[in-house]
């Protein structure tokens, strides 16, 4: 037997031998389990179930051991948010903006760019009042330059460990939850910044982007026949280097400048020769910028899948890069020094994390910038090994060995080199006064916040120490022993010991019985404590009611005793009644009892006894601290609510029901036993007559059934062919023996057939409702042609002889007929069909439009796709079928749709036919489906439609396009942002 059941049985064992009127104070205290021994810490490992004297495992362990002051609060040390000495300031990741943060740190450590931005005029002068800044409103930058100025000033002189770039990101209109192409962001922002600064008067500001990042190269084509050179000059801000098939950075640069032969179909049209000639084409570097950005094209487009993928191959690069072998004009200074490495951690092009390793131009030390966290590398050395080991590559390629001054990376996507100079970098980049005042103001706010957090932290510690002393003192005095005691809610004691929640007044109301005393069944969620501890609790926290020894409810204990005795007696009476039911009932001494009541009387009696017990929650045995499901038993009884005993043989009028199958006679002795448990049950002696009203209704019902059968038989005999659906007329094959046919709705015919088949279960059909076939103007809704085809399912044709019978048997609201007439003197004459009433053209047109709309609004349908090759339709063995929906409302977009209600995913076409979405030309009935924003319904695609797919073939050789510059379009993700505003 489970411990909780043993405890319950032991607490009430005395009730088996004690009558209710004999219950004493000792019996009451036994029922409340005061006799149980208290538990000892260390011996009792967890709180005992249902023992009010067990005060172990209620949350005291966190107070009685060694106390850590940090456990008294959940406030981090504000100094952890303070910038470390000789360190840089980080940037908050707003969701997926790590790619923005890396470039901001790289640009910040370009001292020339920072200095030029500080020189840019600002609207902050309008924000100034006299010689200070308005205290009542925050500064809000108005332009991209002002945002960068303010960010750079904070990065330079802020006291915070990291700052929030949300103003800058918001000004660009970027989606903080979507990770974008970092390389594309860099190109677009540099273009935007150059365009913005081009309006400045100061040449040091206006030309800073070109001075720092802009170089020049030429596309040179040389005719092999005459030797004529054709040059196309172009500026660049970064070199995009293909890394596929290469291991070293120098190999990538060589391939970028590699000579290309134009021969065969790809020959070059020479203006000097005036004909197509073999030629060579290459790129010549004419000038290089101070800051050389090398984009490693790790993210490439996979034409088979239609998506980007990442090339996780190792590329080696050196810290010193000599570009002299690659430029056209020799003799200059072309030695570059590595200043930044931008890293993408992750194997996919659509996920991962961006960080940057950047060299401090002033100290020469390397730092790793990872959003808020900034780490200084040891020994002024670039260390990429840790980054490369964080996530294993799918290819499991072994990392090549790197010599001194060289590095290998499979995650680097951009390398930044700075031109070596003999001059030391300018170390005096000063923040302008107006920006420094803004930074000082932000630093003041930060210091105020630090002081506030430190004070809150101190208050929490002081409060925790006081609580610790209180708990240590009171917990030792909680056990009651033999001294006066009180009961307190276990839930309140646990909250008192819970450091994370404030202690509220004591509330014992949930444990009271109907006599406003402690309910015996609630003892498992109460604890017995000393009167001394209770006095302190109530004086400090208040609440109530106080539950002393006088709160033990004698009435509830006596009632429980009575019920337990009845339950024990019930088992004996159940056996007795079963034996009495086996005996035959003699004479008229019996009583009528419902068969259902006899089957469940024992359970009904138990439930009735439980209700008399106060309908209390059965919480005994619950472990201390477990949540009680209140009203659970009540809800279950409501769901399974049944009739009271013997009410199953009551008729609707409250008398004895007429059905003898639902009741049986029991002896007088059996009824007496049952009546002891159900004194209010309806009593029906064997001589009791059944309900007279029910007898009348039963006779009327039998008469109605007979009448329905007679009506059905008469109608079936009068319209045999209509009932059996035999020898029916057809409009498409008009019968020769009549010139007139009548029309009724098919719904009327089906309902009438149902009644004739089962007249006792269905109501008779009394009228022919032809108004459903007419419009509001009284005109017919169907043409003669439609009634021979798609609308034939809505109507039923009636012979003239049948129509006469229908008019006798039913009420006809509207007569609808079709008449055939011969027109003209020509032999054979022309046949016409005239309807009465005539067709209503306007309503007919409206009906057709509504049917078309209904066809185009569906939630699930099958659409077929045929691929066209050489203007011939071909279909795979397993043609792709798209389970699609025709439309999607704004509300639907916000909610996840269940399976089977998905919008069209034309990537299914891509996977089935190996045709990428941008190569798909879709059409239906000669109409091109080109609107990507339209729904299937608006495009005229209805269920079971066949969409034709014609694929564009890829161009074999892009080099055949002579003197055509490649245009790089921005990614879809930057549409609508400020990056494209210029």
N, C-alpha and C positions, 0 to 999 in steps of 0.2 A: 504494500500500500504506500502511496506517495506520502512524504512527510506532511504536506499541507492537509491531506485528508485525515491522517492520524491525529494532527493537532486539532482539527475541527471535531473529530469524533470524541477526542478526550475532553474537549471543553464542554461538550453537551451529553456526555455519557450518563450523567446523573439523571437526565430528563426521562430515561427509560423507566425509572422506578419511583419518581417523585411526581405527585399530582400537582397541577397548577397552583392550587390553593396552599400547597406545602412549601413553596419556593422561599428560601431564606437568603440573608445577605451573603452567606458563604457560597451559596449556589450562584448568586449574581456575579460575585468576583471571579468565580471559576469560569463562568461564561465569558467574562471579559479578559480571561487569561492572565490575571494578575499573579497567579501562582507560578508562572514560568520564570525560570532563573535568568538573570541578566547575563549577557555574554561578555567575555574578556578579550581585550585587544591582544592580538598575537596568537590567541587560541582559536577564536572565531575569525575565519578568513573573509567572510562576507556576511552581509546582513541576513539574519534568519527570517524566513518567510512567516509573516503573521505573528511574530513575537513582539509585543509592545515594549518589552523590557530590553530588547537588543538595540544598542546604540552604536554598533560597529558598522562601518561601511556606508555611512550616510554622508560622507564628504569631509570627515574630520582629518583625514590623513595629510591633506595639503597644509594643515595648520600646526600639527603636532610634531612634525619633523623639523629639519633645518630650513630656515626661511631665506629665500633669495629676494632681495629688495626688488629686482626686476619683475618678479611675479606679481607685484602689487599694482602694476600698470601695464597698459598695452601701447605706450607711447615710446617710440624710438628716440634715442638720444639725438636732439636736433643738431648737435655738432657733427653727426654723421653726414648731414646734408651740406656741410661747409666745405668749401674748396680747400684742397690740400696745398701746402706751400710748394711753390715751384712746379705747379701742375696746371693743366689746361682745364677748361670747362666743357662738360658734356652737353648733349642735346637730348631732349625727351623724345622717345619713339611714340608717336601719336596713334599707332596701330600698325601701319605698314609703311612708315615713312623713313625707314633706315637708309634707303637709297638716297634720300634728300640730305640726311644728316652727314653721310660720308662726304658728299661733295661740298657741303658748307664748311666742313673742317679743312678740306684741302684748299678751298678758296681763301679761307681765313688765314692760313699759314703762307699764302702768297702775299708777302709784305707790300709789294708794289701795288697790287690790286687793292689791298686794304687801305693803303695811304691815299690812293686816288679816290676811293669811295668816301673817305673822310673829307676830302676837299669838295665833294659835290654839294652844291647849295641845298638847303633843307627848308621846308615850310615850318620847321620848329620855331622859327622866329615869331610866327603868329601865335604860337602856343605860350611864348614867354610874356611875363608881365614885369616890366621894369628890369631888374637884374636877377629875377628868379623865375621859377616855374610855378604855374598855378597848382596849388595843393589840392584843390577840390576835384580835379578831373585828371584821368590818366592820359598819357601821351599815346596817340594812335597814328602811326606812320601812314602817309597817304600814297606813296609810290613804292615801287620795288626797290629803288635805290635807298629810300629812307628805311625800309624794312631791313635791308642788308646792313646799312650803317648801324642801326640800333642793335641788331644781332651781333655784329662784329664788336661793338663797344662792350656789350655784355660778356661776350666770350673773352674779351681782353681783361676786363677789370671787375667782373662780378665776383661777389663773395660766395655765390652758390656753387654747389658741386656740379649742377647741371641747370640749364635754362629751358624754357618752353618756346619752341619755334612755331607755335600754332598760328600766330599772326602772319608770318611769312608764308606758311603753307596755305592759309585761307586766302591770302591776297592772290596767290597763283591759281586758286580754284581747284586744288588737288583733292582727290578722294583719299582720305586718311586710312580707309580700310582696304584699299586695293593697291597691291604692289605693282609698280610700273617698270618699264625698261629703263635701267639706270643710264645706259649710254645715250638713249634717245633724250632723256631728261637733260643730260649735260649739254648736248648739242642745241636743244631748243632754248634752254635758259641762257646760254652764252649768246645766242642770236638775239634773244629778247634784251639782254643787258647791253649788248653793243648798240642796238637800235635805240634804247632809252638814253644811253650816254652820248649818242651822236648829236643830241640837241644842246649839249653843254658848250659854254664859251671857252672854258679853260682847256687847252689842248692836252694837258697832262691827264685830264679826266676824260675828255672826248675820245682819245685814241688809246686808252689803256688796254682795252681788250685786244686790239690789233697788235699793239706793241708787245704784249705778253704771250699771246696764243696764236697769232696769225702768221702763217708761212705761205709760200707760193710754189706751185709746180706747174708743169706744162705737159699736155698730151701732145706728143711729137709723132707725126706719121711721115715716113720717108719712102718715096717712090723708088723701087729697085731699078726702074728703067732710066729715069732722068736724074735721080738723086734729089729731087725737090723736097724740101721739108715744109710740113704744114703744122703750125703750132696753135694750140688752144690753151691760153693761160687760165689758171684757176687758183683761187685762194683756198686754204684749208686751215681748220682749227684743231684737227686731230687727224692722224693717219689710221685708217681702218685696215688692220692687218689680218689676213687669213691665217689661221693656225692649223688648219686641217692638214695632216701629213707632215708637219714640221715639229722639231724638238727644240730649236733655238730661236730666239728673237731675231738674230741677224738673218736667219734663213727666211723668216717671214718678211723682213724688210726687202731682201733681195727679190723675193717673188713679187712683191708689190711693184718693184721697178723693172721687172723682167721684160725683155723684148718679146713682142708677139708678132708672129708672121701672119700676113693677110694674103691668102692664096686661094686658088680655085673659085668656088662660088662666093667666097668671102673677100675677093679682090677689091682693091681701093680705086676709086675713080680719081685719077690725077688730072687736075685742071691744066697743067702744063702739057701733058700728053693728049688730053681730051679723050681719054679712054681708060678702061679699067686695067690696072696693072698690079702685079705682085708688089707688096710693100711690107714694111715693118712698123710697128707701133709700140711705144713705151712711154713711161712717165719719167720726167726729169725734175729733180728737186732743184729749184732756183734759189730759195731762201728758206731759212729755218727760224722759228720764233725762239724767244728766251725760254719759254715753258713749252716743252714738246710733249703733247698728249698722244700716247699710243694706245689705240683701242684694239684689244685682242678680241676678235670676233668669235667669242665662245657660244653665243646664242645664234644658231642658224635655223633657217626654215627647212623643215622636212616636207618635201612635196608629196610624199606618199600619205602622210597622216594629216597634212594641212595645218600642222602646229609647229611651234618652235621647239627646239631641243638644245640641251647644253652639251658642249664638247668637253668632257672631263679628262683632257689629255694634259700631260705635263709640258710646260714650256720653260726653258732655261733663259735667264737674262742676267746681265752683269750690272754692278753698281755704277760702273763707268762705261759710257757708250760713246764711241767715236763715230760721228756721222760723216766725217770728211770723205770716206770712200764712196758715199752715196749721193753727194751733191755735185752739181755741174761745175760750179766755180770753186776751185781749190785755193788753198792758201789762207783761208780764214780760220776763225776759232769755232770749231764744231765739236768740242768735247763736252759731253753732257754727264751730269751726275744724277743718280736716282734720288727722287725726293718724295715719291708717294707710290704706294701699291694699293689698289682698290680690289677688295676680295668679295666674291660671292660664295657663301657657304651653302652647299646643297647640290644635289645631283640633277634637279629639275629646273627648267627655265621658268616655271610658273610658281615656284616656291623657293624658300631659303631665306638667307639673311645677309645683309651687306655690312661690311666693316671696312675700315681704312687704316693702313699703316702709313704714317706721315712723319717726315723728318723735320724737326724744328730748325729753321734756317739760321737761328741765332746761336743755339748751343750745339747743333749737330747731333742731337740725341733723337732716337726713334721712339714714337709713341703709337700705341694701338688705340684707335677711336672706335668704341662699340656703344653707340648711343650715349646713355648716361655714364657708362663706365669708361675710364681712360687709364691705360696701363703703360708705364714707362719701361722700355726695353733696357736690359742690362748691357753695360759696356758699349754704349753708342752703336749697337749693331742691330740690323734688321733681322728679326727672328720670325720666319714663316712656318717653321716645322710644326709648331703646335697647331696652327690653323689647318695644315694639310692633314693632320692625323685625327681631326675631330669627327669626320664623317667618311667612312670607307667608300671608295668608288665602286660602281658596279663592275667595271672592267678589272678591278684588282691589279692595276698596273703598278709595277714596282717603281718607287721613286728613284730617279737617276741620282748619281752622286754629283755633288756640286763642289767646285773648287773654291778657293778663297776669293771673296769678292763677287761671287756669283750665287744665284738662287734659282730654285725650281718650284713651280707652282702649277697646280691643276685647277685652281680657283681664281687666280688673278684675271681680271677682265679689263683692267686699265692700268697702264704704267705712266707715271709722270716723271719726266726728266727735266732738270734745270741746267741751263748753260753755265759751265764753269767760268768763273772770273777771278782775277787776282784781287779784286776789291772785296773787302769784308761787307757782309750785308748790313743795310741800314737798320740799326737797332733802336732808332728813336722815332718809331711810329707812335705819335701821340694822339690820344683821343681828343677830339674837339671839345671845347668847354661846354657847349650846350648838351652834347651827348654824355659827357662825364657827369654833368649835373643829373641827367636822367638815370645814369647808372648808380650814382650816389643815393638817389631817392629809392631805387629798387633795393640797394644794399641796406638802407635804413629799414625798409619794410621787412627784409629778411631778418635783420637783427631783432626787430620787434617780435617777429614770429618765433625766433629762437628763445627769447626771454619768456614769451607766453607759454611755449611748450615746456620749457624747463620748470616754470612755476606749476603748471598742471601736473607735470611728472612728480615734482616734490610733494604736492598736495596728495596725490594718489599714494605715494610712499608713506607719508605721515598717516593717512587714513588706514592704509594696510597694516601698519605697525600697531595702531590702536586696536584694530579688529583682531590682530594676532594675539594681543594680550588679553582681549575680551574672551576669545575662543579658548585660549589656554586655561583661563580662570574658570569659565563656566562649564566647559566640557567635563572637567573633573567632578563638578557638582551636579551634573545632569541625572545620573542614576538615582532613583527614588529610594530603593531599599525598603526599610520598615517605616520610614518617616512619611509624613503627609505628602501626597502626590497630586499631580494634575496630568491631563492628557493634552498634547499639542499635535497639530497636524504634521505628519512626516514631511509633506511637501514644503511647509514653511521652514522646518529645520534644515532641509537641504538647501533652500535658497539663502538661509542665514549663513550657511557654510560655503556658499558659492561666492567667490570673490568677484566674479564678473557681473553680478547683478546686485542692485541696491536692495536692502532689506525693507520689506513693506510690513504694515501692521499684520498681526496674527489674525487669520480668518478661519474659524472652525465651523462655519455655518453648513458647509457641505457634508459634515459628519453627523448632523443632528437627525434625530428621528421625528416622528409626528408629535411627540410629547416635548420637543425642544430639549431633549437630552441626548447623550451619546448613543448612537445606534450600535447594537452588538455586532452587526455585520461590517461596521466601519473600523473595527479595532485593528485590522491589518494595515490600515494606512494612518494609524495614530501611534504616537510614542508616549510612554509614561515617564514623566520626568519629576524631579523633586520640586516641592513647593518653593524652595529657595530660588532655584533657577527660573521657575515660572514668574515669581515676583519681579525678578530683574528684567526678564523679557518684556513683560507687560508694561513695566515702568519706562523702558527705553523705546519700545516700538508700538505699544498700544494694541488695540484690536480686541477680539473676543469672539464668542462668549467663553469665559473661563470654565473649564470642565474639571471640576474637583470630584471627590468620591461621591458627592451628592448627584453628580451628573450621570451615574450609572442607572440606566432606565429599568426599573423593576417591571413596569407594564410590558415592555418589549420582551424581556426574558420570560415572563409568565406566558405571554402569547406564543413565543417560540416553543416553549415547553408543551403547551397545548397542541400546537401544530405537529410537533415531532411525535407526540403520542397518537394523534390522529393518523399520521402517516404510517406508523407501525400497525395501527388497527386496520388501515386500508388494505394492507396485504392479506390479512385474514378475511376481511369482508369480500375481497375480490375472489378468493377461492370459494367462499360460501355462495356468492351470487352465481358463479359459474356452475356449481352443483345444482342450484335451484333452477337454473335455466334448462337443465337437462330433463327435468321432470315435466310431465304434461300438465296443463292447466285444466282444472275441473270446474264445470259449471260456469257461472258468470262472475267468478271471484277475481278474474284476471284484470290486468291493466295494459293498455296499448303503450309500447315504447318503440321509438325509432331504431331501426336496425343500425344506422350509423352511430347513434348515441350509445348503443350497447357495445359496439366495437371499441369505442374510445372513452368509455365512462371513467376508467381508471386514470387516464391521462388528464381528462377534464377535472377530475377531483384533485389531482396533484397541482394542476395549474391554479385551481381555485384556492387551495391551501397556501400556495406561494403568494397569491395576491393578498390574502389575509395577513401574510407575514410582512406586509408593508411594501411589497413590490420592490424590494431593495436590490441594489446591484450586488451580484455575486463576486465580490472583490477578494474573498478569502483566498489566501495562497499566493496572491500577487507579490512579487518581490518588491521590496522597498524601493521606491523611486520609479517604478514602471508606470506608464501612463494608463489610466483606466478609461475604457470606452464607455462613456456615460450614455444611458438610455438605450444600450445595445439590446438588452433583453426586451424592452418595450417595443422597439422597432421591429424586432423579429416577430413578436406576437401580433403586431399590427399587420405585417405582411402575410402571416399565416392565420389571420383572424377567422374563427369558425363560429357556428351557432352554439348557443348554450344547450345544456342537456335537454333532450326531448323536444327541442324547438324544430328539429328536422321533420316532424310530422305535422307541423302547423301549416295551414293553408294561408293564402294572402289575407283572408278575413279573420285570422286568429282562431279558427276552429280546426277540428280534426280533418286531416286531408282525406281525399276519397280513394287514394291509391293504397291498396292493402299490401302491395309488394314492398313498400318502404317501411312497414311496421310489423311488429309481432306481439303476441300476448305473453305476458310474464305473470308469474304467480303473485299473490298478495304479499307473501313473505319476501320475495325478491324485490318488489317495489318498495317495501318498507325499508330495506337496507339501502337502496338507491336514494330514497327520499331523505335519509339522514345526511347525505353529502350534498344533495340538491333540493333543499326544501322549497325553493321557488320555482321548481320545474313544472311545466304544464301537466296536469293530471287528466287522463282519459280512461275511465273505467271501460270494461269490455262492452257494456250496454250503451255506451255513448254513441249517438248518431253522427254520421259524417256531416260536413258543412252543406246546408241546403242550397246556398248560392252557387257553390262549386258544382253541385249536381245539375242545376239549371244550365250553367255555362257548358258543362260537358255535353248535355243533350243538344244545346244549340250548336256546339262545335261539330257534333256528329251529323246534325242536319245540314250544316254548311258544307261539310265534306261531300255529302250525298248530292247536294245541289251542284257543287263544282264538278263532280264526276258527270252529272247529267249534262251540264253546259258543254263540257269538253267533248263528250261523246257526240252531242248534237253538231258542234262545230267541225269535228273531225269527219263526221258523215257528210256534212254539207260541202266541205272543201277538201276532199281526199287527196287530190293531186298537189294542191298547195302544201299540205302537211307532209306528204311523202316526197316533195320536190321532184315530181314526175311530169313529163309532157309540158315543160315550161316554154313559153314563147321567147324568141330571141330577136332583137332589133337588127342585128347584122344579117340575119336570115329570116326576113319577115314572112310569117305564115300566109299562105294563099287564101285561107278560108275566112279571113277577117281583115277589115280596113281600120279597126280601132283597137288599141291596147291601152290598158290603164296602168297607172304607176302608184305604188305605195313604197314606204321606206323599208329597207331591208331590216332595220331594227324592229319594226312592228312585227314582221313575219317571224323573226327569231324569238321574240318574247312570246308571241302566240303559240309557237311550237313547244316552247318550254312548258307553258301552262297545260297544253293538251297532253303532253307526255306525263306530267306529274301534277294533276289537278289538286291533290290534297296538300301539296307543299308550296304551290304558287298561287298568286291571286289572278283572277280572270282578267283578260285584256278586254277593255270595254270600248276603246276608241282607236281610230286610225289617225295618227298624228302626222299628216303630210305637210304641216307648216314648217317642219325641219328642212324640207326640200325647196322651200320658197324663200325669197329675200324679203326684207321689211316692206318693199313696195308691192308684194304679192306676185312678183315675177319668178319664173323658173330659174334655178341656178345652174342648170346643166344644158349643154348643147346635145343635139341628136348624136353627133360624132363622139362626144365624150362619154355618153351613156352606153355606147357600144364598146368602149375601151376601159380607161382608167376609172371612170365613175360607175361602172356597172356593178361594183361591189356595194354601192350605197343604195341601190334601188332594186325593187322586185317588180317584174312585169305580171300583169293580171289579165286573164281572158275576160271578155265581156260577160260571159255567163257567171264567172266567179265574182265579178264586180257587183252584179245584182245581188248575189248572196251576201257579200261583204256589207253592202248597204243595209241589208236586213238585220245582220247580226251585230254590227258595230256602228258607233257614231263616227261619221266621216266629217272632218273639219273642212278639207279642201279636196276637190276633184281634180286630178291631174291625168290627162290622157294624150296619147299620140295618135294622129289620124294620117293615114296614107291616102294621097289623091293623085290622080293622073292629070297632067297638064299638057295642052297642045293637041293639034290634029295630026301630028307626024306619027307614023307607025314604025317602030314602037314609040309610044308616048313617054314623056319624061315623068318620073315619079318624084313627088315631093312629100316631105313629112312635116306636119304642122303640130306644134304642142299647144295645149291649153292648160294653164295660162302660158303666154309667150315668154321667151327668154328675156331676162333683164341684162342688157350688155354691160352697164356700169358695174353692177354687183358681181357679174361673172368675172370681169377684169380684176376686181378687187380680190375675189376668191383666189384667182390664179397667182396674184402677187403675194398673197399671204402664204400660199402653198410653197412658192419659191423661197420665201424667207424661212419657212419652217425647214426646208431642205438644207439650207445653208447654216442653220444653227443646230449643231449637234455636239455632244460631249464625247462621243467615242465612235469611231468609224474606221473602215479599212480603205486605204488609198493605194492603188497599184502604180508602180513605176516601171516603164519600159525604156530601155536604153536604145538609142538610134545609132547605128553604125552604117556609114555610106548610104544614108537616107533609107535604111531598112530597119524595121522594128525587130529587136531581138530581146529575148527575155531569158534570164538565167533559170537554171533548173528550179531554184528556189527564189522566186521573185520577192524582192523586199516589199513588205506590206507595212505601211506606216499607221500605227494606232494614234490618231490625232484628234484634236478638237478644233472646231471651226473658228472660235473666237475666245477672247480672254478679256474680262473686265478688269478695271483697276483693282477691285476688291480681290479678284482671283489671284492677281499678281502678288498680293501680300500673303496669301495663304498657300501652304503646301497642299497640292492636289493628291487625292488617293490614286492608287494604281489604276490604270486604264483611262485616266483623264489627263493625259499628258499633251502638251503642245507639240507641234511637229518638230522632230529632231532630224534635220536633213543630213546630219552626220551619219545616219543610218545608210543614206544613199552613198556617202563617201566610202563606208566600209564594205558595202555590198558590191559596188562597181569599181572601187579604187579610183574615185574621181573626187578631188578636193572641191570644197564648196565654191571657190572662186573660178573653177573650171566648169561649173555646172550651168547649162542653159536649159531651163525648164519651160515647158509649154503645155497647154491643154486646149484642144479644139482650135489650134492655130494661134492662140493668144499667148504671148510671152509672159511668164511669171517673173517679173523683175523687181517688184516692190517688196523689199525685205521687211518693211514695217506692217504690211497688210496681213489680214487674217485669211485663212483658207476660204471662209464664207464669202468675203468681199471679192476674192479672186474668182469666184464661181466654181470652186472645187467642192463637189458634193460627194456623199458616200458612194463607194464603188467606182469613183472616177479613175481614169488612167492618165497619169502624167508622163509626158515624153521627156526623156533626158538625152541631151546631146552634149558631148564632152569636147572642150577645147583641147587641142593637142599642144604640148609645150613646145616653145621655140627651141630648135636644136642648137643654134649658135648665136649668142647675143653679139658677138664681134662683127657679125655681118652688117650691123647698123652703123653706117659710116658717119663719123662726126656728130653722133647723137649723144648728148650728155645724159647720164643716168640721174633720174630725179628720185630722191629719197622722201617718201611721204611719211608723215608722222603716224605713230601707232594710233589705233582707235581709242586707246585709253586716255590720250591727252586732248581729245576733241572736247570743246566747250570749256577748256581751262584757260587761264591767263597766259600760258606759254604760247598760245597761238594768236594772242590778241594783236600782235604786231603785223 
